[in-house]
Amino acid sequence: MIVIPKYYRLHELVCDHIYEKYGKQAFTFLDPRQVINMDWIREKLDLPVYVNNYKWGGHQTQSGVRCNLCRLVKDKTDNNEVYVSAHIQGQADDFSVKGMTADQVREWIIEHKEDLPYNIRLEANVEWIHMDCRDWGKKITFF
């Protein structure tokens, strides 16, 4: 099942390598649960949410789906490390919300967790929001 995001352009959710190679076919790499959760956050907060911004001259290229050419993935491979990130499976986004700190966004998500469409994992103690749709049996799992 392919879900087209309501509030995000494709290039915001996939790395530049994937976008350049696959174009609109890259929608097939997005986990529908993640797309639905990201749209839910954008709609409920009613504030801009930023993932990748490379199309607008920004430096964020690896905040959505990552491929084997992305530096974060390539470095792991070069170091002979196993790397099965939710990002490479189309299940994760790193993002920020205009006018809110990462801690404020995490608190807001916690306060509204019962309304989340799908269970999520959140990364704790970072200055961005990492959210993925890996389901560990609870509405929110911190790692």
N, C-alpha and C positions, 0 to 999 in steps of 0.2 A: 504494500500500500504506500502510495506517495501522497504526502500532505504538503501543499504549497503554503508557505508562511504568509500570514496576513500582513504582518508589520515589518518584515525584513526582506531585503533583496538577497538573492542567492549569494552574491559575492561577499556579503557580510557574514555568511555562515560557513563558507569553505575557503581554504587557502587559495592563494593566487595560482599555484601550480594546477590544482584541480579545476579551478574556474577556467583557466586558459585552455586546458586540454579537453574538458568535457562540456563546457558551456552549460546550457540548461539541463543536459542529461545528469549533471551533478546533483540534481534534486533526489536522484535515486540513492545517494549516499547518506541522506539525512534520516535519522530515526524519527518516525512520525511522533512518538511520545515526546521527544525533545522539542520538536517544532511546536507542538501543541502547548507544552509547558512554557516555552519562550514567548509565544503569542499571548498566553494567559498573563504572564508577568507584565508584558508591555501594556496590555489592555487594562489590567486592574490598577497599575501604578499611574497610568496616563502620563508618563514621562518618557523622553527619548532613552532608548537602551542601545548601547554601543558594543558591538562585537568586533569584527574586522573592519578597518577603515582604509585599507590600501587603495581603494578606487578613488578616494578623495585626497590622496597624497599623504595619508597617515602611515604609521609604522606597524600597525597591528595586521599581521598576516596569518597568524597561527592560533587565533582565539576560537575558531570553530573546528571544522573537520581538518585534520592534518594528514599529509601524505608522507611518503618515504623521502621526499626531497626537502621537506621542512627541516630546518636546523635542529629543532628539539628532537625530532625523530631520528634524523641522520646521526646526531651526536651519540645517541644511545646505541645505534647499530655499530658505529665506528668503535665504540667502547665494548662491544660484544655483550651488551646488556639487553635482557628481554624487556620489551616495552609494549604493553597491550593497553594503552590509554583509551579511555572512553572517547577521546578526541579522534583517534584514528578509526573508530567504529561509528562515527557520526552521532554519538550519543552525548556529547558534551559541548558546552560553550563557556568561555571566559568572557565576562562582560562587566560593564559599569553602567550606572544609571545617572543621568544628569541631575545634579543637585543633591545627590545622596552619597554617603560614604558606603563602602562595602559592608561595614558592620550594620549600618542602618538598613541596608537592603536585606541582609541575612535575617535581622530581627523582624522585618516586615514579612518575609517569607515564613518564618516560624509562626508569627501571629496569625497568618492566613493559611497554614498548612492543610487544614481540613478541606479547603477549596481547591487545592492543587489537583490538576487532572490526573497526574501520575506521580508515583513515588520518585524521590530524587536523592542524590547525594550532594552535599555541599562541602567544599574545602574550607577548613577553619584557619584563622590566623594568617590570612593573606589580604593584600590591599586591593584585590579584585574579587569578583564573584565567580567561582567555578561551580557550575551546576551541571550535573549529568543525570541521565534517566536510568542508570543501573539500579535495579530494584533489589534492595537488601531486606525487604520485608517490612519496612517502616516507611511512614510518610517522608521523613527526613533522616538520613544517616550522615553524620559528620565524619570526615577523615582528615 
